[in-house]
Structures are given as C-alpha cells and as structure tokens.
Amino acid sequence: MTEKVHSEKTSSVVKIDAYGLSHRELNEKLREVVSNGTQKIELRNVYGQRYIGTDLNKAVEIEIFGVPGNDLGAFMDGPRIIVRGNAQDGCGNTMNNGEIIIHGHAGDIIGLSARGGKIFVREDVGYRAGIHMKEYQDKKPALVIGGTAQDFFGEYMAGGVVVLLGLNLKEGEPHKARFIGTGMHGGVIYMRGSVDNYQLGKEVGVAELGEKDYQTLKELVGEFASYFGYNAEEILKQKFSKLYPRWLRPYGRHYAY
C-alpha cells in the first residue's frame, strides 16, 4: 500500500490510515509528519500498534480512532493524545509532559513512572495504576480515573496526584482494589467512595481533605468533566478520602547495612 493511501492532509489536519502498518512504520510516519510542523493528526484504523507517540516532544494533538497498543505516549514531552476508545497497558510510561485522554477503559500499569503531564480515563483501569509515579521541582504528574481500579493501585508512588472517582459504582458500593498504595512513599491519592482499611497497604494513612486538597480536586475533576461530559460540581459533592504515605522510605531498613 502506498504512502499516498496512508496519509491525507485536509486543511490543518493530517489523517493517517494505520490499517496494515506495523508499529514501526506507523511511528516513523508520525515522526515525519510532526517534524514538518503539523499540529493535529488523526489516526484511523488503529489495531494494537505499540508505542504511538513515544518520545515525541512537540505540541501536537494526536486523535486515535481504534485501540492503541502498549506504551501509548511513553516518554513523550508535550503532545496531547486523545483515544476514542479503549487503551492497553503502560499508557504514559515515564511521560514527562503532555496529556493522554482516553474515552474508554485502560489496561495495567497506566502512568508507570510518569514524571509529568496528565492522564484522564473515562472508565476503569487495570492493575498497578499509577505505579511509581514521581515528581521533581515543578513537575507533578496527575492521573484521573472515572471508574475504578484493580489491585495494587498507587503502588510504590513516589510523587504526583492520582484521583479515583468510582462513577460507575452504585451508591454505597466500595472500590474492589486491594493493597492500595503498597510501598507508597510520596504523592497523594484521592478516592471518591468508600474504601476499608484492610484494602490499604500498611504504608498508607487516611486523612480529611484540606483547602489545598479541594483546590487540586476542583482543577483535576473540572478538566475530567470537561473532556467526558460530566458535571464537576455534582462529582465534588460526594465524600473523598485522602491517602498519603506515612513514611518517606518504608523499606529503607531492608537496604541499610
């Protein structure tokens, strides 16, 4: 299939047909288009190609129609990626800046080691969401999930903000995740809805929200609501819990001699 079939420019939008392209071919095409100064790209017929948007450092918007493969937006520094469907594992792996907006579900280890930028997921996520997120100086990553999460949510968090809204839970229905915040030694988790102490890692404390917490939630939930058509004020009326790390280095004694 020729390049002409795969890529079409209409006004300021470049449309790329990903059907039949390997992940390597698709990403080479993306880098070529971005290097030419394109500001908006539509990817059609995406069927599991990995590493889409990896290492891109331009302020480009990439809209994906289909299901991208693992490590979507890994190491990226600036783009906005919009997924009109579900995403697989490792979204935002070690991302430095930019946004990933997923209009569906996402798989495991979303936000792995993210050190900046924001990720918004309309529905549920898999296991180990937010694992080892970190922050440095003015870099503070954020992950906002509209549904619920599986076990080891916020595992080994070293920084950043994670918000779990549980909008698909019935009134009074608790989150199902266990071992929440296991190994957590930085950052903060905000959870809407009920969670029991047995679900939390022993490193995690629970606190009431302060004014600064409400401001953070107002900003992040407002962005989430604007992307997915929710009412932010209605969401924020519900009770939130703040989970924080009780110790800076919970396992430090295991490595000291």
N, C-alpha and C positions, 0 to 999 in steps of 0.2 A: 504494500500500500504506500502511496507516495506521500511526501510531506504536505503537499497541497491538500490532500484529503484530510489529513490530521489537524491542520491548523487553518483558522479562518479569522480575519480581523474585520470586525464590524464597529465602526466609529472608534471609540477608545477602548473597546473590549476585544481581547484576543480569545477566540474559542478553540479549544484543543479537544479532538476526539481521541480518547485514550484507548478505544477498543483495539485489542490486538497488540498494544505496545507493552513491552516489558517494563519493569520499574526503572531500569537503567535508561532505556530510550525515552520514557516519559520525563524523567528528571533532567536529562540532558536538554530536552526540548524546553522545559520550564526555565532552566538557567539561561538558555539562549534568549528566550522571549523577555525575561526580566532584565537581562543585560542591555537590551535595546530600549529600556526606559518605559516599558509597558506598565500601566498602573492597575489594570484589572484583567484577570484571566478567568475564564470559565472552563472547567474540566468536565467533559461529558463521558459517560460510559466507563466510569472508573470501577474496576473489579479487582480489588485487593492489591493494587500496586503499592509497594512499600516506600517509605522514606520521602513521601511527597512533601516538598517544601523544606527538606533538610538543608540546613546551613545557609539558607537564603538570608540576606541582610539588607534588603530593600523594602521600602514602604509600599508593597504591592498587595492587592486583595486577590485571593485565590478562592473561587467558589467551586465546590466539588459536588457533582451530582453522581451518586453511586456510593460505594463502600470502599474507602481507602484502607490500605493495609497497615501493618505495624509501623511504629515510629513516625507517625504523621507529625511534621513540624519539628522533628528532632534538631536540636542545636540552632534553631532559627533565631534571628535577631531583627525583628521589625515587621514582618508581614502580618496580615490578617487572613486567616483561613476559615472559611465557612463551609461546613459539611451539611448538605441537605439529605441527611440520613444517618446511619449508624457509623461508628468508627471502631477499629480493632484495638489491639494492645499497644501500650507505650506512647500514646499521644503526648506531645510536648516533652519528650525525653530530653532533659538538660537544656530546655529552651532558655534563651537569655532575655528576649523581649518580643512583643507582639501579642496577638490574640488568636485563639482557636475557639470557634463557636460551633457546637455540634447539636444539630436538630434531631437528636435521637439518643441511642444508647452509646456507651463506650466500654471498651474491654478492661483488661487488667493493667496495673501499674501506670495509670494515667498520671501525668505530671511528675514522673520519675526524675528526681534530682533537678527539677526545674529551679532556676535561679533568678527568674524574672518573667514578666509577661502575665497574661491572664488566660484561663481556660474556663469556658462555660459549657455545661452539658445539660440538655433539657430533661433527659430521663435518667436511668440508673447507670451505675458503673460497676466494674467487676472488683477483683481482689487487689489489695495493696494500693489503692488510690492515694496519691499524694506522698508516696514513699520517698523519704529522704529529700523532700523539698528543702531548700536552703535560702538564705538571703545574705546580702553583703552591702553595707552602706545604704544607698538609696534604692537598691534592687530588692524588691519583695514580691515574689510570685503569689498569685491567687488562683484558686480552683473553686468553682461554684457548681454544685450538682443539684439538679432539680428533684431527682428521685432519691433512691437510697443506694447503699454500697454493701459490698461483701466484706469478709473478714480482713483484719489487719489494715483497716482504714487509717491513714495517717501514720503508718509505721515508720519509725526512725526519723520523724520530721525534725529538721534542724532549723527551720525558719519558714516564713511565709504564712499565708492565711488559707484555710480550707473551710468552705461552708457547705453543709449537707442539709437540704431543705425538706426532704421527705414529702414532697407534694402529692405523691401517689399513695401515701399511706392513709388508711382510714382513721377516723378520729379515735385517739387512744391506742392505736396500733404502734408498737415500738419498732425501732430500727432493728434489723436482724444481725448486723455485723457484730462479731466478737473480736477480742484482742485489739480494740480501738486504741491507737496511739502507743502501741507496744514499742518501747525503745525511744519514745519521743523525748527530745532534749532541746527543742526550740520551736518557735512558731506558735500558732493558736488554731484551734478547731472550734467552729460554731455549729451547733446541731439544733435544728428545729424539730420538736417532737421529743418523745420520751426515750431515755436510754438508762439501763440499770448498771449499777457499779460492777457487777460481775462481767459485763461486756467490755470493760475498760482495762487497758494494760496497767500494771501496778505503778508505772511511772507517771500516770495521768492524774491531775487534780481537776476538780469541778468548781466553778465559781459563778457568781452572778455577774451580769454584764454591767460595765461602767459606761460613762458617756462616750468615751473614745471607742468602745466596742460598738455601741449603737451607730456611731458615725461611720465606722468601717462597714457594718452591715447595710446601712442605708445606701451607701455608694455601690457596693457589690450587688446587692439584691435589686437595686434600681437598674443597673446595667443588665442583669439577667432578665428581669421583667421586660425591658425594652426589646430585647432580642427575641423573646419567645412568646410575647403577647400576654403576660401575666400582669396582675395588679400588685405592685410592690407594697403598697400600704396594707393590703389585706394579708400578704405574706408576713409582714413585720409585726402584725398584731399578735401573732402567736408567740408562745414562750420559746426562748432559745437558751441553750446551755453553752457555757464557755469551758472548753477543755484546754488545759495548759500543762506544760511539763513541770513536774515537781522538782526535778534535779537537772543541772546543766549537763552532767556526764554520768548517766545512770549506770553505765557498765565500766566506768573508768578504773574501778578497783580490780577488775579482772585482767587489766593490761599493765598494772603497775608492779614493779619488782623492787 
